[in-house]
Structure formats: structure tokens, C-alpha cells
Amino acid sequence: MKVLLAGGGTAGHINPALAIAGFIKKMRPDTEFLFIGNKDGMEQRLVTQAGYPIESIVISGFHRGLTPKDAVENVRTVRRTITSSAEARRIIKEFKPDICVGTGGYVSGPVIRAAARLGIPCVIHEQNAYPGVTNKLLSRRVNKVMLAVEAAKPYFPKADVVVTGNPVRGEILTADKAESRKALGLDRRPVVLSFGGSLGADKINRAVADLVARSGKDGRYQHIHAYGKYGDWFPALVEEKGAVLSEAPNLDIRPYIDNMPTCMAAADLVICRAGAITLSEIQAMGKPAILIPSPNVAENHQYHNAMALVNAGAAELIEESDLTGELLMQKADEMLQSPEHLAEISENSRKMAITNANERIYSVIKKVLAQS
């Protein structure tokens, strides 16, 4: 079997494609894979690191502004759309896939369109509660649209849809809280885990600094925080607020979290953005969370992702425009000092989890292939 996968731009589009490929490989070791990604996208690094071959096209999105610079970029996008479609068609003809899988991002548009025109079975996977433009446009051309959550269904009124959930890493499903706390050297005090993404989120870092500094002074909570690539000023800010990091063993402050399954399993409360894959992992572990959606994403989809949990009583929400250190501390204290409330949120979150998404997606792919 030959499987072509297209998706990129952000880890939220790339990691689901890698998870799908990994599960298919597990079930059908003889499967041949090829990824198509944007030439300068992070998929080039992530897909190569995972051991899969990848071909490149050049594609970009339209700018919504009205400045001369926006106009120039939009002309380039039109040209790239034409050339990328031709390149995608060439790659597809050479690879001769049995099925094409799109996971979103600009790059999946020309690839899935070209494959559908060539009569190749196609499926797409939408990770968010509020779908991206690319997947909405592709939905009428593909054999099946796979959704992470029920809330996305109304946006695909004329498509053949099925809810599969988001693929979740196996380590997330098997990580144990007690063992994780032991591995991290944590005691019985509440554990807060916070992060704003690999680059770091400025407003989250500044608000979390107040919570971290207070815990550094009074030892109330144990706190793991990742400040990201552009947040290297964070430790100094915490110390300016009165905490001495070298004398606070209850604080684990670092640029990145490479052992996320362990850290998340150990946590009593998670403070983070509302990316689709992160939320799926939170649900799988049943973790109470304070969600701070990024306002700087397409279609404000993180807000819609977050509200799917909030409406189910599975998380609390603070919009970035309202975020302050004082409000974050108040919200964290309210949750951590009410074990009954934490348990209720945890249960509601776990009820939303779809832990067999990989199996569901593989089943859809097999069914589409059989029907074709």
C-alpha cells in the first residue's frame, strides 16, 4: 500500500499526520509513505526526524490587509497556487499513491485537489472545533472528512463526515501520575504545569511569573513552566518579583518541556494555550486546565477549541485580553483549593477524550480504500 500525506505549517497539522503514518506502519509494516510539505515549513525537520521521505512545494496563504505589501504578497500567492498545483500533480503521478491523507495547512490544498482530480481516494482530518479554510474548501472533493470533535460538524454540511478524535501519543495514554511525580522528584503539594508553546507566549509568561514568584517565596505549589525560545528573560523577571530560583526546589523553570507526558501526568492543573492536539492530550489524561487561547491564529480557532471544553465543564477560560497575574493566581487558587471542583472538571474532561483515534482513522482509511 502507498500512502501520501500532506499537512504543514504548524506542529498541530504535522504531528497528526505523523501519528497517522505511525499507526498505519504498525498495522501494515509494508506500507510505503511519502509526505508533501511546504519548502520552508517546520514539516521538513519533523518529518525527516521521524524517518519519512518528504517532497516540497511552495505555497502561502492570502493576506487580508489592504496595504501595498499585502497586495504584492497576494499576487505571489496566486502564482504559487498555480505552480504548487503543477508540482503536486507531478509528485502524485510519480509516487502513484493508493490514498491521500490531508491534515490541514496551506500545503494540503493543492495536494488534495490534485489527487482528487486524478481520481485517487482522499480523506482529510480536521483537528479543530472551528475548521480551517483549507479543509472547508476541500471537504466537497474528498471521500471522507474526519473530525476531532462533534462541534465541527455544522461547518461541513455537504460532506461525508465522521468523528474520529485527534491522534494522541501512546505515552500520553500510559503515563502514571505517581510514577511521574517520583521521576520528577515531586512531593504531595499541588503541581502546576504551564507553557505557551515552543516559541513562548509573552503574555502567558508575564502572568505566570507572578504565580511562579509567589510559589518561590511561600512554597505553596510546585510549578513546572516552559518559557519558550523567546522567553529567556523569564527567570530574571521571576527573581525581580522576589523569588530566588536557586533556593526554590519546588520550581522547575526551563525553555522547553521535552518530557511532556511525564510532566502532564504529574500535574494537578495545566495552564496553556488551546491548540487542538494539546487539548486532546489534556482530555486523554483528564487534566483540569486554565486555557488561554491565542488570539493570533487563523479564524480564532483556539477560542472555539477552548469553548468546546468550557461548555462541557471540562476547563476554565481566560481570554488573553483579560489575562493578568492577579487573575491567573485567583483562578488557580480557586481550582486547586477545591478538590471536589478539580475532580468534577477532571471527570468531564476525561469524558470528552477519544483515546482510540488512531484506530478510528485507520478504519476510515481501510473503508475508503475498500469502497474505491
Secondary structure, 3 states (H helix, E strand, C coil): CEEEEECCCCHHHHHHHHHHHHHHHHHCCCCEEEEEEECCCCHHHHHHHCCCCEEEECCCCCCCCCCHHHHHHHHHHHHHHHHHHHHHHHHHHHHCCCEEEECCCCCHHHHHHHHHHCCCCEEEEECCCCCCHHHHHHCCCCCEEEECCHHHHHHCCCCCEEECCCCCCHHHHHCCHHHHHHHHCCCCCCEEEEECCCCCCHHHHHHHHHHHHHHHHHCCCEEEEECCCCCCCHHHHHHHCCCCHHHCCCEEEECCCCCHHHHHHHCCEEEECCCHHHHHHHHHHCCCEEECCCCCCHHHHHHHHHHHHHCCCCCEECCHHHCCHHHHHHHHHHHHCCHHHHHHHHHHHHHHCCCCHHHHHHHHHHHHHHHC
